[in-house]
């Protein structure tokens, strides 16, 4: 089961705090950074999917939509 957007953001925030507030060994910091990049990509994908759903709903309702602004 995939994580919700909110769960991804919570994990990403925890990793960011850990990277900013601790003195991790280089290897561990790289692992955390990689996990953060992957979580960021997941969050971005979820936002893109949400934009597509909203655009379709707005289009079906006959209103103009432009989420690239």
N, C-alpha and C positions, 0 to 999 in steps of 0.2 A: 504494500500500500504506500502510495507516495505521500510525502509530507505536505501539509498545508503551507501556504505562503507565510503565514504567521510563524509556524514552527521553523521554517527555513530562516526567517529573519532573526528569531531568537537565537538559533545556533550561530548564525553569522555574527551577531552582536557579541556572543560569548567568546568566539574565536578572536574577534577584534580586540576585546578587552584583554584576553590572555596574551596576545601578541604585544599589546601596548604596555601592559603592567607587569610583565615578568621577564625574567632573564632565562628564557628557554635555550637549551642547547641548539646549535644551528640546525641539526637534523630534525629535531622536534618542531622548530619554528617553520622549517620548510614544509613539513607534513601539515601543520596547521594552516599555513598560507595556501597550500594546494587545496585543502578541504574548503577554505574560504572562497577560493576561486570557483570551485564546483558548486558551492551553495549559492554564490552570486549568480551563476549561470542558471541555476534552477529557479531562483527568484525572478530573474529576467524573463525566463520562458513562461512562468506563471502570469506575469504582468502582460506579456504579449498575448497570451491566450485570453486573458480577461478583456483586453482591448478589442480583440477580434469578436468576442461575444457581444460586447457593448455596441460595437460598430454595426453588427448584424441586426441587433435589436433596434437601434436608432434608425437604420436604413429601412427596416420593415415598418417602422412607425412613420416614415416619410420625412424625417428630419435629416438635415445635412450633418455629416460628421467628419472630423479631421483630427486624429489623435497624434499626428506628427508634429504639431506645433509645440 
